[in-house]
Amino acid sequence: MAQTILLTGFEPFGDDIINSSWEIARALDGETLAGGTVRSVQLPCVFGDSIAALDKAIAEFKPALIVSLGYANNRDDITPERVCINLDDARIPDNAGNNPIDEPVIENGPPAYFSTLPIKAMVKAVRDEGIAASVSNTAGTFVCNHVGYALLDRLRQGLAAPGARGGFMHVPPVPDQKSKGPGIAGMPIERQIEGVRAALQAAMSTTRDLHVSAGQIS
């Protein structure tokens, strides 16, 4: 039976006219990777509304794999997230002007969820393509973490295909993106597409993650 890979990206945020996460997702839409067909969905960069859009996509596709992409303006590599926490704490408003502070993503939910993706195998697969990647231990507290936590909660509830896995992955800005952080070179979108493709293939084909260090001191 054909399987579905649900790949989400965000709409442009703030003054940016593109969001690299969505540019990647829409480029991969329809591809078949390791026996799974990619179905890409754009999420609003809005607290609450983004989860509603994710829920609609999960209900429609019943995916075997869910990977949500988000743009990180302070990173130069592709970074699967190890953990998402039950906290919304917005430094700036979202695209609808919402600015939650110290609020749970899901009332009475557990403090955190760990990714069910083989994140270390995914990093290796991206690096094998000559593209920078690393495991990240924080998804922040903005809409990216908001979606990542909700995604993992939906998997816990069994709302996708039986045995489905998923998690969140940040991608860097493109070189000329307005909002990229100081000292950040960015990564051409073509390379980001190649890297995410490799990560998805690894996620679909890896049953047990690599037992290698990906820890950080700070």
Rosetta silent file (secondary structure, phi, psi, omega in degrees, C-alpha in Angstrom):
SEQUENCE: MAQTILLTGFEPFGDDIINSSWEIARALDGETLAGGTVRSVQLPCVFGDSIAALDKAIAEFKPALIVSLGYANNRDDITPERVCINLDDARIPDNAGNNPIDEPVIENGPPAYFSTLPIKAMVKAVRDEGIAASVSNTAGTFVCNHVGYALLDRLRQGLAAPGARGGFMHVPPVPDQKSKGPGIAGMPIERQIEGVRAALQAAMSTTRDLHVSAGQIS
SCORE:     score description
SCORE:     0.000 S_00000001
   1 L     0.000  134.757  179.039    0.000    0.000    0.000 S_00000001
   2 L   -65.398  140.413  178.402    1.306    3.444   -0.903 S_00000001
   3 E  -107.787  157.943  179.950    2.287    5.576    2.062 S_00000001
   4 E  -115.293  135.951  171.146    2.047    9.325    2.449 S_00000001
   5 E  -104.565  114.933  175.400    4.687   11.695    3.756 S_00000001
   6 E   -88.794  119.545 -179.566    3.089   14.876    5.070 S_00000001
   7 E  -120.054  118.571 -179.355    5.557   17.741    4.695 S_00000001
   8 E  -111.932  151.133  172.971    4.551   21.152    6.010 S_00000001
   9 E  -140.845  165.046 -176.521    6.140   24.571    5.657 S_00000001
  10 E   -99.119  152.182  170.497    5.144   28.033    6.801 S_00000001
  11 L   -63.492  162.814  175.512    3.863   31.041    4.927 S_00000001
  12 L   -57.409  146.666 -177.113    6.208   34.075    4.749 S_00000001
  13 L  -120.867  140.256  175.581    6.607   35.873    8.050 S_00000001
  14 L    63.380 -129.330 -176.528    7.045   39.564    8.778 S_00000001
  15 L   -87.685   -5.154 -178.927    8.809   41.490    6.016 S_00000001
  16 L   -73.519  141.911  177.503   10.053   38.423    4.134 S_00000001
  17 L   -92.837  -10.985  174.595    8.449   37.679    0.779 S_00000001
  18 L  -134.454  160.248  169.283    9.425   33.988    1.003 S_00000001
  19 L  -126.911  118.992 -174.029    9.784   31.386    3.716 S_00000001
  20 H   -58.705  -30.616  179.690   12.428   28.810    2.881 S_00000001
  21 H   -61.373  -40.836  179.252   10.469   26.092    4.703 S_00000001
  22 H   -75.672  -36.094  177.875    7.553   26.434    2.275 S_00000001
  23 H   -59.613  -39.050  177.124    9.789   26.795   -0.789 S_00000001
  24 H   -67.702  -49.575 -175.732   11.332   23.427    0.095 S_00000001
  25 H   -59.404  -45.932 -176.896    8.023   21.749    0.880 S_00000001
  26 H   -71.103  -27.240  176.907    6.312   22.807   -2.315 S_00000001
  27 H   -68.340  -30.446 -177.502    9.334   21.790   -4.409 S_00000001
  28 H   -92.126   -6.763 -178.281    9.140   18.250   -3.002 S_00000001
  29 L   -57.526  128.462  178.444    5.352   17.916   -3.319 S_00000001
  30 L    91.422  -12.551  178.195    4.443   14.814   -5.306 S_00000001
  31 L   -70.216  149.571  173.337    7.872   13.176   -5.153 S_00000001
  32 E  -104.876  120.501 -175.781    8.109    9.503   -4.186 S_00000001
  33 E  -128.003  116.774  177.507   10.814    8.895   -1.597 S_00000001
  34 L    51.064   41.624  176.080   11.562    5.440   -0.168 S_00000001
  35 L    85.957    3.323  178.544    8.032    4.264   -0.964 S_00000001
  36 E  -119.055  140.292  178.097    6.222    7.341    0.325 S_00000001
  37 E   -96.907  128.498 -178.053    4.587   10.102   -1.699 S_00000001
  38 E   -77.757  129.651  170.951    5.144   13.636   -0.424 S_00000001
  39 E  -121.193  117.960 -173.114    2.082   15.779    0.150 S_00000001
  40 E  -103.233  138.331 -177.877    2.987   19.341    1.032 S_00000001
  41 E  -134.754  133.350  176.450    0.810   21.741    2.994 S_00000001
  42 E   -88.819  133.106  177.180    1.430   25.379    3.864 S_00000001
  43 E  -104.995  145.030  172.550    0.703   26.400    7.454 S_00000001
  44 L   -71.336  145.632  176.851   -0.081   29.947    8.600 S_00000001
  45 L   -85.212   65.081 -173.644    2.534   31.494   10.866 S_00000001
  46 L  -142.232  128.800  174.659   -0.162   32.007   13.488 S_00000001
  47 L   -56.903  140.430  178.693   -0.621   30.417   16.902 S_00000001
  48 L    81.272  -60.200 -179.437   -3.677   28.166   16.944 S_00000001
  49 H   -61.383  -34.224  179.661   -4.488   28.493   13.236 S_00000001
  50 H   -65.513  -38.788  177.835   -1.315   26.576   12.370 S_00000001
  51 H   -68.279  -39.692  178.012   -2.428   23.615   14.488 S_00000001
  52 H   -60.099  -41.963  178.715   -5.887   23.681   12.902 S_00000001
  53 H   -67.470  -38.609  176.279   -4.297   23.501    9.439 S_00000001
  54 H   -62.974  -45.301  179.440   -2.023   20.665   10.579 S_00000001
  55 H   -59.268  -41.531  179.266   -4.990   18.745   11.990 S_00000001
  56 H   -61.858  -42.378 -179.381   -6.865   19.121    8.704 S_00000001
  57 H   -67.989  -40.791  178.081   -3.903   17.754    6.742 S_00000001
  58 H   -62.145  -43.938  179.604   -3.420   14.795    9.093 S_00000001
  59 H   -63.473  -36.651 -178.461   -7.112   13.923    8.820 S_00000001
  60 H   -73.157  -44.722 -170.062   -6.992   14.150    5.021 S_00000001
  61 H   -99.067  -20.418 -175.244   -3.787   12.218    4.334 S_00000001
  62 L    43.798   58.450 -170.999   -3.408    9.846    7.340 S_00000001
  63 L   -70.577  154.155  172.642    0.362   10.007    6.767 S_00000001
  64 L   -85.582  -21.903  179.445    2.934    7.416    7.750 S_00000001
  65 E  -141.441  133.776  175.884    5.502   10.175    8.240 S_00000001
  66 E  -125.816  122.065  174.330    5.003   13.797    9.237 S_00000001
  67 E  -126.513  120.324  175.186    7.817   16.330    9.032 S_00000001
  68 E  -101.300  129.673  179.458    7.106   19.970    9.720 S_00000001
  69 E  -102.721  145.231  174.390    9.672   22.465    8.470 S_00000001
  70 E  -143.422  154.923 -176.600   10.306   25.906    9.889 S_00000001
  71 E   -92.152  130.383  176.691   12.694   28.721    9.116 S_00000001
  72 L  -118.333  114.147 -172.788   15.406   29.664   11.652 S_00000001
  73 L   -75.586   -7.484 -177.554   17.113   32.966   10.865 S_00000001
  74 L  -111.147   19.299 -178.602   20.097   32.221   13.121 S_00000001
  75 L  -126.348  146.612  178.467   21.156   28.872   11.653 S_00000001
  76 L  -108.935    3.377 -177.788   23.309   27.948    8.678 S_00000001
  77 L  -133.771  174.077  177.798   22.442   24.251    8.593 S_00000001
  78 E   -89.499  127.006 -167.950   19.492   21.853    8.477 S_00000001
  79 E  -133.167   97.342  169.969   18.559   20.880   12.014 S_00000001
  80 E   -61.299  138.817 -177.974   16.107   18.137   13.019 S_00000001
  81 E   -90.484  134.674  177.848   14.718   18.935   16.465 S_00000001
  82 L   -77.038  -34.872 -170.402   15.158   16.455   19.291 S_00000001
  83 E  -147.690  147.962  171.030   12.402   17.874   21.513 S_00000001
  84 E  -126.382  140.690 -173.156    9.435   20.266   21.515 S_00000001
  85 E  -111.079  158.103 -176.329    8.098   21.780   24.743 S_00000001
  86 L   -86.665   66.693 -176.455    4.621   22.676   25.947 S_00000001
  87 L  -152.905  127.002  168.219    5.211   26.412   25.983 S_00000001
  88 E  -106.662  120.044  179.543    4.238   29.396   23.864 S_00000001
  89 L  -145.834   87.255 -169.374    6.377   32.417   24.741 S_00000001
  90 L   -82.959  124.835  174.857    6.459   34.806   21.804 S_00000001
  91 L   -74.788  -30.277  179.588    9.265   37.352   21.579 S_00000001
  92 L  -137.980  160.302  179.689    7.405   39.056   18.726 S_00000001
  93 L   -69.033  153.848  173.884    3.813   38.824   17.431 S_00000001
  94 L   -79.118 -171.548 -176.172    2.823   36.216   14.871 S_00000001
  95 L   -68.587  -12.945  176.857    1.290   37.112   11.493 S_00000001
  96 L  -105.534    6.440  179.332   -2.084   37.747   13.147 S_00000001
  97 L    85.560    5.544  177.950   -0.660   39.896   15.939 S_00000001
  98 L   -73.483  141.203 -176.769   -0.912   37.200   18.625 S_00000001
  99 L  -142.271   63.652 -178.087    1.743   37.443   21.312 S_00000001
 100 L   -66.285  144.423  178.898    1.237   34.671   23.902 S_00000001
 101 L  -130.121  124.129  176.633    3.523   34.698   26.920 S_00000001
 102 L    53.156   44.326  177.237    4.107   31.687   29.175 S_00000001
 103 E  -113.203  147.874  177.350    1.067   29.810   27.866 S_00000001
 104 L   -73.918  148.349  170.545    0.854   26.058   27.193 S_00000001
 105 L   -64.964  -46.877  178.722    0.545   24.793   23.651 S_00000001
 106 L  -129.725  119.343 -179.597   -1.942   22.232   24.971 S_00000001
 107 L   -56.536  128.682  178.189   -3.576   22.711   28.359 S_00000001
 108 L    67.318   14.785  174.069   -2.554   19.921   30.769 S_00000001
 109 L   -75.798  164.835  176.847   -0.270   18.359   28.168 S_00000001
 110 L   -63.605  157.944 -177.237    3.061   16.819   29.201 S_00000001
 111 L   -58.500  -32.132 -176.523    5.995   19.237   29.568 S_00000001
 112 E  -158.943  159.961  170.710    7.675   17.986   26.388 S_00000001
 113 E  -127.050  138.941  171.879    7.637   15.432   23.607 S_00000001
 114 E   -89.073  145.076  175.645   10.682   13.863   21.984 S_00000001
 115 L   -57.326  144.809  172.918   10.768   13.470   18.211 S_00000001
 116 L  -101.590   10.313  175.013    9.961   10.011   16.912 S_00000001
 117 L   -81.991  153.136  172.330   12.109   10.605   13.831 S_00000001
 118 L   -79.719   74.925 -167.219   15.535    8.951   13.418 S_00000001
 119 H   -63.468  -33.309 -179.064   17.123   12.378   13.751 S_00000001
 120 H   -74.618  -37.540  174.677   20.758   11.228   13.827 S_00000001
 121 H   -65.380  -35.702  178.242   20.348    9.065   10.741 S_00000001
 122 H   -65.575  -43.795  177.553   18.693   12.020    9.035 S_00000001
 123 H   -59.977  -44.679  179.478   21.616   14.295    9.891 S_00000001
 124 H   -61.323  -41.907 -179.152   24.064   11.725    8.508 S_00000001
 125 H   -63.023  -39.738  177.884   22.069   11.391    5.290 S_00000001
 126 H   -66.729  -44.889  179.143   22.103   15.164    4.767 S_00000001
 127 H   -63.171  -34.287  178.792   25.833   15.380    5.505 S_00000001
 128 H   -63.105  -20.662  175.023   26.495   12.526    3.086 S_00000001
 129 L   -87.997    4.335 -179.482   25.166   14.861    0.385 S_00000001
 130 L    78.261   23.398 -176.874   27.779   17.443    1.405 S_00000001
 131 L  -115.547  136.851 -176.006   25.175   19.645    3.086 S_00000001
 132 L   -67.194  134.173  178.799   25.531   21.058    6.597 S_00000001
 133 E  -156.233  153.450  176.105   23.257   19.480    9.209 S_00000001
 134 L  -160.079  159.445  173.399   23.153   18.896   12.954 S_00000001
 135 L   -77.036  134.760  174.930   20.777   17.793   15.708 S_00000001
 136 E  -106.986  143.131  179.906   19.114   20.693   17.513 S_00000001
 137 L  -107.450   10.108  173.438   18.039   20.479   21.137 S_00000001
 138 L  -148.949  128.640  175.975   15.669   23.439   21.117 S_00000001
 139 L   -96.711    9.690 -179.410   12.832   24.324   18.765 S_00000001
 140 L    79.595 -161.267 -179.827   12.351   27.688   20.474 S_00000001
 141 L  -135.927   20.809 -178.913    9.037   28.910   21.890 S_00000001
 142 L  -101.617 -155.217 -172.500    7.429   30.505   18.815 S_00000001
 143 H   -66.779  -28.091  178.022    5.082   29.029   16.185 S_00000001
 144 H   -61.490  -53.039  177.691    7.619   26.392   15.080 S_00000001
 145 H   -61.972  -38.103  177.946    7.725   24.763   18.498 S_00000001
 146 H   -54.046  -48.839  179.116    3.949   25.287   18.780 S_00000001
 147 H   -70.146  -43.159 -178.970    3.386   23.167   15.661 S_00000001
 148 H   -59.716  -42.968  179.036    6.080   20.634   16.541 S_00000001
 149 H   -65.083  -44.695  179.625    4.581   19.955   19.955 S_00000001
 150 H   -63.138  -39.776  177.897    1.069   19.625   18.527 S_00000001
 151 H   -56.969  -49.375 -177.761    2.329   17.283   15.799 S_00000001
 152 H   -68.053  -31.242  174.896    3.873   14.944   18.362 S_00000001
 153 H   -65.968  -41.666  178.766    0.729   15.111   20.485 S_00000001
 154 H   -64.611  -37.630  176.241   -1.379   14.048   17.492 S_00000001
 155 H   -65.030  -40.230  177.764    0.959   11.115   16.877 S_00000001
 156 H   -59.807  -35.693  179.660    0.627   10.101   20.531 S_00000001
 157 L   -78.778   -7.371  179.357   -3.142   10.065   20.043 S_00000001
 158 L    74.883   32.081 -175.245   -2.811    7.834   16.971 S_00000001
 159 L   -85.304  -10.289  176.218   -4.459   10.301   14.601 S_00000001
 160 L   -99.326 -158.232  178.178   -2.176    9.518   11.643 S_00000001
 161 L   -67.709  154.896  177.100   -1.484    6.114   10.054 S_00000001
 162 L   -56.040  131.126  179.471   -0.747    3.193   12.419 S_00000001
 163 L    75.673   10.945 -177.884    2.872    3.384   13.556 S_00000001
 164 L   -61.637  148.459  176.733    3.369    6.851   12.067 S_00000001
 165 E  -124.025  161.863  178.914    6.430    8.827   13.080 S_00000001
 166 E  -175.521  176.974  178.575    7.173   12.502   12.925 S_00000001
 167 E   171.090 -175.581 -175.840    8.838   15.619   14.204 S_00000001
 168 E  -109.467  149.280  178.233   10.006   19.119   13.445 S_00000001
 169 E  -142.359  127.341  176.465   13.029   20.281   11.444 S_00000001
 170 E   -89.657  146.447  175.497   14.421   23.791   11.091 S_00000001
 171 E  -124.103  154.768 -176.658   15.982   25.032    7.875 S_00000001
 172 L   -83.057  171.992  173.852   18.229   28.068    7.373 S_00000001
 173 L   -71.526  163.414  168.184   17.562   31.265    5.424 S_00000001
 174 L   -81.790  160.378 -172.003   18.547   31.666    1.809 S_00000001
 175 L   -56.007  -34.715 -176.283   21.578   33.923    1.258 S_00000001
 176 L  -101.540   16.238 -178.075   19.615   37.058    0.309 S_00000001
 177 L   -70.724  133.168 -172.404   16.780   36.647    2.819 S_00000001
 178 L   -60.559  -39.020 -170.265   16.027   39.925    4.565 S_00000001
 179 L   -91.441    5.592 -177.515   15.542   38.552    8.059 S_00000001
 180 L   -64.048  146.953 -175.375   18.632   36.326    8.349 S_00000001
 181 L   -70.870  163.706  179.198   20.633   36.928   11.494 S_00000001
 182 L   -62.983  135.665  179.410   23.983   38.732   11.686 S_00000001
 183 L    79.523    2.473 -179.761   26.892   36.577   10.574 S_00000001
 184 L   -95.446  122.349 -177.389   24.601   33.994    8.966 S_00000001
 185 L   -78.160  -31.331 -174.282   25.538   33.177    5.368 S_00000001
 186 L    84.313  172.234 -178.646   22.398   31.261    4.514 S_00000001
 187 L  -135.242  131.477  178.318   22.080   28.262    2.219 S_00000001
 188 L   -54.079  142.528 -174.412   20.909   28.232   -1.417 S_00000001
 189 H   -62.928  -32.085  179.242   17.377   26.879   -1.682 S_00000001
 190 H   -62.301  -38.915  178.651   18.456   24.183   -4.152 S_00000001
 191 H   -70.455  -37.120  177.732   20.824   22.736   -1.542 S_00000001
 192 H   -63.707  -40.415  178.197   18.147   22.916    1.131 S_00000001
 193 H   -61.982  -45.140  178.081   15.773   20.966   -1.104 S_00000001
 194 H   -59.996  -42.443 -178.362   18.443   18.311   -1.666 S_00000001
 195 H   -66.309  -44.260  179.366   19.118   18.114    2.061 S_00000001
 196 H   -66.906  -37.087  176.117   15.497   17.766    3.091 S_00000001
 197 H   -57.893  -47.112  179.238   14.974   15.145    0.387 S_00000001
 198 H   -63.336  -39.048  179.190   17.835   13.104    1.839 S_00000001
 199 H   -64.243  -41.711  179.229   16.472   13.549    5.366 S_00000001
 200 H   -66.133  -40.426  177.548   13.025   12.310    4.337 S_00000001
 201 H   -60.877  -41.930  178.553   14.486    9.295    2.578 S_00000001
 202 H   -65.610  -40.587 -179.650   16.420    8.422    5.727 S_00000001
 203 H   -63.707  -36.608 -179.779   13.341    8.904    7.894 S_00000001
 204 H   -75.166  -29.840 -171.660   11.320    6.536    5.714 S_00000001
 205 H  -103.977   -6.329 -177.261   14.000    3.836    5.474 S_00000001
 206 L  -102.071  120.652  178.898   15.530    3.853    8.970 S_00000001
 207 L   -91.983  -31.154  178.718   13.867    1.696   11.607 S_00000001
 208 L  -129.219  128.277 -175.570   16.418    2.236   14.387 S_00000001
 209 L   -68.725  159.414  177.375   18.322    5.492   14.795 S_00000001
 210 L   -67.209  143.034  177.315   22.114    5.678   14.858 S_00000001
 211 L   -99.437   75.528 -179.981   23.764    5.369   18.261 S_00000001
 212 L  -132.786  157.003 -178.219   26.195    8.263   17.885 S_00000001
 213 L   -73.433  136.344  170.664   26.769   11.396   19.918 S_00000001
 214 L  -138.966   25.731 -178.596   24.911   14.549   18.942 S_00000001
 215 L   -76.672  164.472  179.779   25.127   16.284   22.302 S_00000001
 216 L  -135.408  148.334  178.690   26.080   19.875   22.905 S_00000001
 217 L   -79.195  -35.748 -179.859   27.783   21.659   25.791 S_00000001
 218 L  -143.654    0.000    0.000   25.695   24.804   25.400 S_00000001
